[in-house]
């Protein structure tokens, strides 16, 4: 478990602020596109 934790900390320390903002922006856009493609696919949430 310690080895996995150390690897995660290493990867997080290698990512700079600009890359992190890019990843969050792309993920947000992807979720927006998926939500727009299935407007009736609410499922059990919100019914």
BELMO-V132851 format. One record per residue. N is the residue number from 1. RES is the residue in one letter. PSI is psi as a letter, one per 30 degrees, with the letter a starting at -180 (none if undefined). Layout:
BEGIN
n=N res=RES psi=PSI
n=N res=RES psi=PSI
END
This chain:
BEGIN
n=1 res=X psi=e
n=2 res=X psi=e
n=3 res=X psi=e
n=4 res=X psi=e
n=5 res=X psi=e
n=6 res=X psi=e
n=7 res=X psi=e
n=8 res=X psi=e
n=9 res=X psi=e
n=10 res=X psi=e
n=11 res=X psi=e
n=12 res=X psi=e
n=13 res=X psi=f
n=14 res=X psi=f
n=15 res=X psi=k
n=16 res=X psi=l
n=17 res=X psi=e
n=18 res=X psi=e
n=19 res=X psi=e
n=20 res=X psi=e
n=21 res=X psi=e
n=22 res=X psi=e
n=23 res=X psi=e
n=24 res=X psi=e
n=25 res=X psi=e
n=26 res=X psi=e
n=27 res=X psi=e
n=28 res=X psi=e
n=29 res=X psi=e
n=30 res=X psi=e
n=31 res=X psi=e
n=32 res=X psi=e
n=33 res=X psi=e
n=34 res=X psi=e
n=35 res=X psi=e
n=36 res=X psi=f
n=37 res=X psi=f
n=38 res=X psi=i
n=39 res=X psi=f
n=40 res=X psi=f
n=41 res=X psi=h
n=42 res=X psi=e
n=43 res=X psi=a
n=44 res=X psi=f
n=45 res=X psi=k
n=46 res=X psi=g
n=47 res=X psi=none
END
